[in-house]
Amino acid sequence: MPSFKCKDIGLDCPFKADAKTQDELMKKIAAHAASAHGMKTVPPETMAKIKKAIKP
């Protein structure tokens, strides 16, 4: 089950999420990024960090 934590990419944020698939997880991350961090779109360099930080 893939999982992600904001702190794994250097953010001071307690958010963590997991999902059955990476696609579902990415949707959760995108929704969180928009609501908590004001990112309407996730910049490519941040997306690369996110993908690298996802645990299987």
PyMOL Python script that loads the backbone (N, CA, C, O; Angstrom):
from pymol import cmd

cmd.read_pdbstr("""\
ATOM      1  N   MET A   1       0.846  -1.177   0.000  1.00  0.00           N
ATOM      2  CA  MET A   1       0.000   0.000   0.000  1.00  0.00           C
ATOM      3  C   MET A   1       0.891   1.239   0.000  1.00  0.00           C
ATOM      4  O   MET A   1       1.586   1.489   0.985  1.00  0.00           O
ATOM      5  N   PRO A   2       0.889   2.019  -1.077  1.00  0.00           N
ATOM      6  CA  PRO A   2       1.752   3.202  -1.142  1.00  0.00           C
ATOM      7  C   PRO A   2       1.358   4.239  -0.083  1.00  0.00           C
ATOM      8  O   PRO A   2       0.181   4.418   0.227  1.00  0.00           O
ATOM      9  N   SER A   3       2.376   4.913   0.460  1.00  0.00           N
ATOM     10  CA  SER A   3       2.127   5.935   1.470  1.00  0.00           C
ATOM     11  C   SER A   3       3.073   7.114   1.263  1.00  0.00           C
ATOM     12  O   SER A   3       4.114   7.002   0.616  1.00  0.00           O
ATOM     13  N   PHE A   4       2.671   8.257   1.841  1.00  0.00           N
ATOM     14  CA  PHE A   4       3.439   9.498   1.680  1.00  0.00           C
ATOM     15  C   PHE A   4       3.272  10.355   2.926  1.00  0.00           C
ATOM     16  O   PHE A   4       2.207  10.373   3.543  1.00  0.00           O
ATOM     17  N   LYS A   5       4.346  11.071   3.293  1.00  0.00           N
ATOM     18  CA  LYS A   5       4.318  12.039   4.388  1.00  0.00           C
ATOM     19  C   LYS A   5       4.958  13.329   3.885  1.00  0.00           C
ATOM     20  O   LYS A   5       6.024  13.298   3.270  1.00  0.00           O
ATOM     21  N   CYS A   6       4.311  14.455   4.144  1.00  0.00           N
ATOM     22  CA  CYS A   6       4.881  15.746   3.739  1.00  0.00           C
ATOM     23  C   CYS A   6       6.274  15.948   4.324  1.00  0.00           C
ATOM     24  O   CYS A   6       7.159  16.484   3.657  1.00  0.00           O
ATOM     25  N   LYS A   7       6.473  15.517   5.578  1.00  0.00           N
ATOM     26  CA  LYS A   7       7.778  15.745   6.201  1.00  0.00           C
ATOM     27  C   LYS A   7       8.899  15.030   5.463  1.00  0.00           C
ATOM     28  O   LYS A   7      10.064  15.406   5.600  1.00  0.00           O
ATOM     29  N   ASP A   8       8.565  13.994   4.672  1.00  0.00           N
ATOM     30  CA  ASP A   8       9.599  13.274   3.915  1.00  0.00           C
ATOM     31  C   ASP A   8      10.174  14.096   2.761  1.00  0.00           C
ATOM     32  O   ASP A   8      11.210  13.743   2.197  1.00  0.00           O
ATOM     33  N   ILE A   9       9.492  15.202   2.413  1.00  0.00           N
ATOM     34  CA  ILE A   9      10.053  16.083   1.382  1.00  0.00           C
ATOM     35  C   ILE A   9      10.457  17.430   1.984  1.00  0.00           C
ATOM     36  O   ILE A   9      10.624  18.420   1.273  1.00  0.00           O
ATOM     37  N   GLY A  10      10.609  17.443   3.310  1.00  0.00           N
ATOM     38  CA  GLY A  10      11.147  18.622   3.977  1.00  0.00           C
ATOM     39  C   GLY A  10      10.135  19.654   4.424  1.00  0.00           C
ATOM     40  O   GLY A  10      10.520  20.757   4.814  1.00  0.00           O
ATOM     41  N   LEU A  11       8.844  19.328   4.380  1.00  0.00           N
ATOM     42  CA  LEU A  11       7.835  20.292   4.820  1.00  0.00           C
ATOM     43  C   LEU A  11       7.530  20.089   6.302  1.00  0.00           C
ATOM     44  O   LEU A  11       7.534  18.962   6.797  1.00  0.00           O
ATOM     45  N   ASP A  12       7.266  21.181   6.998  1.00  0.00           N
ATOM     46  CA  ASP A  12       6.869  21.111   8.400  1.00  0.00           C
ATOM     47  C   ASP A  12       5.349  20.953   8.437  1.00  0.00           C
ATOM     48  O   ASP A  12       4.611  21.898   8.718  1.00  0.00           O
ATOM     49  N   CYS A  13       4.909  19.738   8.148  1.00  0.00           N
ATOM     50  CA  CYS A  13       3.481  19.452   7.981  1.00  0.00           C
ATOM     51  C   CYS A  13       3.234  18.018   8.438  1.00  0.00           C
ATOM     52  O   CYS A  13       3.981  17.113   8.065  1.00  0.00           O
ATOM     53  N   PRO A  14       2.193  17.802   9.242  1.00  0.00           N
ATOM     54  CA  PRO A  14       1.932  16.455   9.765  1.00  0.00           C
ATOM     55  C   PRO A  14       1.167  15.535   8.800  1.00  0.00           C
ATOM     56  O   PRO A  14       0.852  14.400   9.155  1.00  0.00           O
ATOM     57  N   PHE A  15       0.867  16.011   7.590  1.00  0.00           N
ATOM     58  CA  PHE A  15       0.062  15.218   6.659  1.00  0.00           C
ATOM     59  C   PHE A  15       0.731  13.900   6.306  1.00  0.00           C
ATOM     60  O   PHE A  15       1.922  13.847   5.999  1.00  0.00           O
ATOM     61  N   LYS A  16      -0.064  12.839   6.357  1.00  0.00           N
ATOM     62  CA  LYS A  16       0.374  11.548   5.840  1.00  0.00           C
ATOM     63  C   LYS A  16      -0.849  10.863   5.248  1.00  0.00           C
ATOM     64  O   LYS A  16      -1.971  11.040   5.722  1.00  0.00           O
ATOM     65  N   ALA A  17      -0.611  10.081   4.208  1.00  0.00           N
ATOM     66  CA  ALA A  17      -1.713   9.406   3.532  1.00  0.00           C
ATOM     67  C   ALA A  17      -1.236   8.091   2.959  1.00  0.00           C
ATOM     68  O   ALA A  17      -0.056   7.901   2.662  1.00  0.00           O
ATOM     69  N   ASP A  18      -2.195   7.184   2.812  1.00  0.00           N
ATOM     70  CA  ASP A  18      -1.923   5.953   2.083  1.00  0.00           C
ATOM     71  C   ASP A  18      -3.157   5.615   1.259  1.00  0.00           C
ATOM     72  O   ASP A  18      -4.242   6.146   1.492  1.00  0.00           O
ATOM     73  N   ALA A  19      -2.973   4.731   0.302  1.00  0.00           N
ATOM     74  CA  ALA A  19      -4.061   4.362  -0.601  1.00  0.00           C
ATOM     75  C   ALA A  19      -3.754   2.995  -1.196  1.00  0.00           C
ATOM     76  O   ALA A  19      -2.632   2.498  -1.097  1.00  0.00           O
ATOM     77  N   LYS A  20      -4.760   2.400  -1.810  1.00  0.00           N
ATOM     78  CA  LYS A  20      -4.573   1.082  -2.425  1.00  0.00           C
ATOM     79  C   LYS A  20      -3.666   1.148  -3.646  1.00  0.00           C
ATOM     80  O   LYS A  20      -2.921   0.209  -3.927  1.00  0.00           O
ATOM     81  N   THR A  21      -3.734   2.277  -4.378  1.00  0.00           N
ATOM     82  CA  THR A  21      -2.916   2.432  -5.579  1.00  0.00           C
ATOM     83  C   THR A  21      -2.175   3.764  -5.533  1.00  0.00           C
ATOM     84  O   THR A  21      -2.544   4.669  -4.785  1.00  0.00           O
ATOM     85  N   GLN A  22      -1.129   3.868  -6.342  1.00  0.00           N
ATOM     86  CA  GLN A  22      -0.394   5.129  -6.402  1.00  0.00           C
ATOM     87  C   GLN A  22      -1.260   6.233  -7.004  1.00  0.00           C
ATOM     88  O   GLN A  22      -1.140   7.392  -6.606  1.00  0.00           O
ATOM     89  N   ASP A  23      -2.130   5.893  -7.955  1.00  0.00           N
ATOM     90  CA  ASP A  23      -3.028   6.896  -8.539  1.00  0.00           C
ATOM     91  C   ASP A  23      -3.945   7.501  -7.479  1.00  0.00           C
ATOM     92  O   ASP A  23      -4.134   8.717  -7.434  1.00  0.00           O
ATOM     93  N   GLU A  24      -4.513   6.645  -6.625  1.00  0.00           N
ATOM     94  CA  GLU A  24      -5.381   7.136  -5.548  1.00  0.00           C
ATOM     95  C   GLU A  24      -4.580   8.008  -4.583  1.00  0.00           C
ATOM     96  O   GLU A  24      -5.061   9.046  -4.130  1.00  0.00           O
ATOM     97  N   LEU A  25      -3.372   7.586  -4.275  1.00  0.00           N
ATOM     98  CA  LEU A  25      -2.521   8.350  -3.372  1.00  0.00           C
ATOM     99  C   LEU A  25      -2.203   9.718  -3.964  1.00  0.00           C
ATOM    100  O   LEU A  25      -2.243  10.723  -3.254  1.00  0.00           O
ATOM    101  N   MET A  26      -1.891   9.768  -5.245  1.00  0.00           N
ATOM    102  CA  MET A  26      -1.571  11.038  -5.888  1.00  0.00           C
ATOM    103  C   MET A  26      -2.756  11.996  -5.843  1.00  0.00           C
ATOM    104  O   MET A  26      -2.562  13.204  -5.708  1.00  0.00           O
ATOM    105  N   LYS A  27      -3.968  11.485  -5.953  1.00  0.00           N
ATOM    106  CA  LYS A  27      -5.164  12.333  -5.847  1.00  0.00           C
ATOM    107  C   LYS A  27      -5.272  12.933  -4.451  1.00  0.00           C
ATOM    108  O   LYS A  27      -5.596  14.111  -4.300  1.00  0.00           O
ATOM    109  N   LYS A  28      -5.001  12.118  -3.429  1.00  0.00           N
ATOM    110  CA  LYS A  28      -5.041  12.614  -2.048  1.00  0.00           C
ATOM    111  C   LYS A  28      -3.968  13.677  -1.827  1.00  0.00           C
ATOM    112  O   LYS A  28      -4.214  14.703  -1.192  1.00  0.00           O
ATOM    113  N   ILE A  29      -2.775  13.416  -2.360  1.00  0.00           N
ATOM    114  CA  ILE A  29      -1.671  14.367  -2.203  1.00  0.00           C
ATOM    115  C   ILE A  29      -1.999  15.683  -2.902  1.00  0.00           C
ATOM    116  O   ILE A  29      -1.749  16.755  -2.351  1.00  0.00           O
ATOM    117  N   ALA A  30      -2.553  15.611  -4.106  1.00  0.00           N
ATOM    118  CA  ALA A  30      -2.895  16.814  -4.855  1.00  0.00           C
ATOM    119  C   ALA A  30      -3.956  17.630  -4.118  1.00  0.00           C
ATOM    120  O   ALA A  30      -3.862  18.855  -4.046  1.00  0.00           O
ATOM    121  N   ALA A  31      -4.959  16.953  -3.574  1.00  0.00           N
ATOM    122  CA  ALA A  31      -6.017  17.651  -2.830  1.00  0.00           C
ATOM    123  C   ALA A  31      -5.430  18.317  -1.584  1.00  0.00           C
ATOM    124  O   ALA A  31      -5.787  19.449  -1.259  1.00  0.00           O
ATOM    125  N   HIS A  32      -4.536  17.623  -0.892  1.00  0.00           N
ATOM    126  CA  HIS A  32      -3.894  18.190   0.288  1.00  0.00           C
ATOM    127  C   HIS A  32      -3.015  19.376  -0.094  1.00  0.00           C
ATOM    128  O   HIS A  32      -3.042  20.409   0.576  1.00  0.00           O
ATOM    129  N   ALA A  33      -2.243  19.237  -1.157  1.00  0.00           N
ATOM    130  CA  ALA A  33      -1.354  20.316  -1.596  1.00  0.00           C
ATOM    131  C   ALA A  33      -2.156  21.581  -1.897  1.00  0.00           C
ATOM    132  O   ALA A  33      -1.721  22.689  -1.584  1.00  0.00           O
ATOM    133  N   ALA A  34      -3.326  21.410  -2.505  1.00  0.00           N
ATOM    134  CA  ALA A  34      -4.171  22.562  -2.832  1.00  0.00           C
ATOM    135  C   ALA A  34      -4.761  23.191  -1.572  1.00  0.00           C
ATOM    136  O   ALA A  34      -4.716  24.410  -1.407  1.00  0.00           O
ATOM    137  N   SER A  35      -5.313  22.367  -0.686  1.00  0.00           N
ATOM    138  CA  SER A  35      -6.006  22.926   0.473  1.00  0.00           C
ATOM    139  C   SER A  35      -5.055  23.426   1.560  1.00  0.00           C
ATOM    140  O   SER A  35      -5.294  24.481   2.147  1.00  0.00           O
ATOM    141  N   ALA A  36      -3.992  22.690   1.833  1.00  0.00           N
ATOM    142  CA  ALA A  36      -3.109  23.055   2.944  1.00  0.00           C
ATOM    143  C   ALA A  36      -1.932  23.930   2.536  1.00  0.00           C
ATOM    144  O   ALA A  36      -1.450  24.741   3.327  1.00  0.00           O
ATOM    145  N   HIS A  37      -1.471  23.764   1.297  1.00  0.00           N
ATOM    146  CA  HIS A  37      -0.261  24.476   0.875  1.00  0.00           C
ATOM    147  C   HIS A  37      -0.517  25.487  -0.243  1.00  0.00           C
ATOM    148  O   HIS A  37       0.419  26.122  -0.731  1.00  0.00           O
ATOM    149  N   GLY A  38      -1.780  25.641  -0.651  1.00  0.00           N
ATOM    150  CA  GLY A  38      -2.131  26.634  -1.656  1.00  0.00           C
ATOM    151  C   GLY A  38      -1.592  26.361  -3.046  1.00  0.00           C
ATOM    152  O   GLY A  38      -1.446  27.282  -3.850  1.00  0.00           O
ATOM    153  N   MET A  39      -1.296  25.099  -3.334  1.00  0.00           N
ATOM    154  CA  MET A  39      -0.760  24.747  -4.660  1.00  0.00           C
ATOM    155  C   MET A  39      -1.901  24.319  -5.576  1.00  0.00           C
ATOM    156  O   MET A  39      -2.422  23.211  -5.452  1.00  0.00           O
ATOM    157  N   LYS A  40      -2.287  25.206  -6.500  1.00  0.00           N
ATOM    158  CA  LYS A  40      -3.316  24.816  -7.470  1.00  0.00           C
ATOM    159  C   LYS A  40      -2.784  23.721  -8.396  1.00  0.00           C
ATOM    160  O   LYS A  40      -3.510  22.809  -8.792  1.00  0.00           O
ATOM    161  N   THR A  41      -1.511  23.835  -8.726  1.00  0.00           N
ATOM    162  CA  THR A  41      -0.807  22.778  -9.447  1.00  0.00           C
ATOM    163  C   THR A  41       0.502  22.522  -8.704  1.00  0.00           C
ATOM    164  O   THR A  41       1.087  23.435  -8.121  1.00  0.00           O
ATOM    165  N   VAL A  42       0.943  21.293  -8.732  1.00  0.00           N
ATOM    166  CA  VAL A  42       2.193  20.936  -8.047  1.00  0.00           C
ATOM    167  C   VAL A  42       3.348  21.132  -9.031  1.00  0.00           C
ATOM    168  O   VAL A  42       3.357  20.525 -10.102  1.00  0.00           O
ATOM    169  N   PRO A  43       4.315  21.972  -8.677  1.00  0.00           N
ATOM    170  CA  PRO A  43       5.450  22.210  -9.582  1.00  0.00           C
ATOM    171  C   PRO A  43       6.205  20.908  -9.879  1.00  0.00           C
ATOM    172  O   PRO A  43       6.278  20.026  -9.023  1.00  0.00           O
ATOM    173  N   PRO A  44       6.763  20.787 -11.084  1.00  0.00           N
ATOM    174  CA  PRO A  44       7.451  19.550 -11.473  1.00  0.00           C
ATOM    175  C   PRO A  44       8.546  19.111 -10.502  1.00  0.00           C
ATOM    176  O   PRO A  44       8.693  17.916 -10.242  1.00  0.00           O
ATOM    177  N   GLU A  45       9.318  20.060  -9.962  1.00  0.00           N
ATOM    178  CA  GLU A  45      10.390  19.672  -9.041  1.00  0.00           C
ATOM    179  C   GLU A  45       9.810  19.123  -7.726  1.00  0.00           C
ATOM    180  O   GLU A  45      10.385  18.217  -7.123  1.00  0.00           O
ATOM    181  N   THR A  46       8.687  19.668  -7.294  1.00  0.00           N
ATOM    182  CA  THR A  46       8.028  19.144  -6.090  1.00  0.00           C
ATOM    183  C   THR A  46       7.422  17.778  -6.381  1.00  0.00           C
ATOM    184  O   THR A  46       7.488  16.880  -5.542  1.00  0.00           O
ATOM    185  N   MET A  47       6.835  17.614  -7.553  1.00  0.00           N
ATOM    186  CA  MET A  47       6.261  16.320  -7.936  1.00  0.00           C
ATOM    187  C   MET A  47       7.335  15.241  -7.961  1.00  0.00           C
ATOM    188  O   MET A  47       7.083  14.107  -7.552  1.00  0.00           O
ATOM    189  N   ALA A  48       8.514  15.575  -8.431  1.00  0.00           N
ATOM    190  CA  ALA A  48       9.612  14.609  -8.459  1.00  0.00           C
ATOM    191  C   ALA A  48       9.988  14.201  -7.043  1.00  0.00           C
ATOM    192  O   ALA A  48      10.246  13.024  -6.790  1.00  0.00           O
ATOM    193  N   LYS A  49      10.025  15.156  -6.110  1.00  0.00           N
ATOM    194  CA  LYS A  49      10.323  14.855  -4.714  1.00  0.00           C
ATOM    195  C   LYS A  49       9.235  13.946  -4.121  1.00  0.00           C
ATOM    196  O   LYS A  49       9.534  12.996  -3.399  1.00  0.00           O
ATOM    197  N   ILE A  50       7.984  14.250  -4.434  1.00  0.00           N
ATOM    198  CA  ILE A  50       6.854  13.467  -3.926  1.00  0.00           C
ATOM    199  C   ILE A  50       6.972  12.017  -4.403  1.00  0.00           C
ATOM    200  O   ILE A  50       6.881  11.081  -3.609  1.00  0.00           O
ATOM    201  N   LYS A  51       7.173  11.850  -5.697  1.00  0.00           N
ATOM    202  CA  LYS A  51       7.253  10.490  -6.253  1.00  0.00           C
ATOM    203  C   LYS A  51       8.413   9.706  -5.644  1.00  0.00           C
ATOM    204  O   LYS A  51       8.299   8.502  -5.411  1.00  0.00           O
ATOM    205  N   LYS A  52       9.525  10.386  -5.388  1.00  0.00           N
ATOM    206  CA  LYS A  52      10.684   9.731  -4.793  1.00  0.00           C
ATOM    207  C   LYS A  52      10.419   9.345  -3.330  1.00  0.00           C
ATOM    208  O   LYS A  52      10.962   8.360  -2.831  1.00  0.00           O
ATOM    209  N   ALA A  53       9.564  10.147  -2.645  1.00  0.00           N
ATOM    210  CA  ALA A  53       9.298   9.921  -1.218  1.00  0.00           C
ATOM    211  C   ALA A  53       8.188   8.899  -0.957  1.00  0.00           C
ATOM    212  O   ALA A  53       8.010   8.471   0.183  1.00  0.00           O
ATOM    213  N   ILE A  54       7.446   8.503  -1.983  1.00  0.00           N
ATOM    214  CA  ILE A  54       6.365   7.535  -1.779  1.00  0.00           C
ATOM    215  C   ILE A  54       6.948   6.182  -1.405  1.00  0.00           C
ATOM    216  O   ILE A  54       7.815   5.640  -2.090  1.00  0.00           O
ATOM    217  N   LYS A  55       6.444   5.658  -0.298  1.00  0.00           N
ATOM    218  CA  LYS A  55       6.874   4.334   0.166  1.00  0.00           C
ATOM    219  C   LYS A  55       5.923   3.274  -0.410  1.00  0.00           C
ATOM    220  O   LYS A  55       4.710   3.484  -0.438  1.00  0.00           O
ATOM    221  N   PRO A  56       6.460   2.154  -0.863  1.00  0.00           N
ATOM    222  CA  PRO A  56       5.588   1.112  -1.439  1.00  0.00           C
ATOM    223  C   PRO A  56       4.670   0.462  -0.413  1.00  0.00           C
ATOM    224  O   PRO A  56       3.889  -0.425  -0.758  1.00  0.00           O
TER     225      PRO A  56
END
""", "prot")
cmd.dss("prot")
cmd.show_as("cartoon", "prot")
cmd.util.cbc("prot")
cmd.orient("prot")
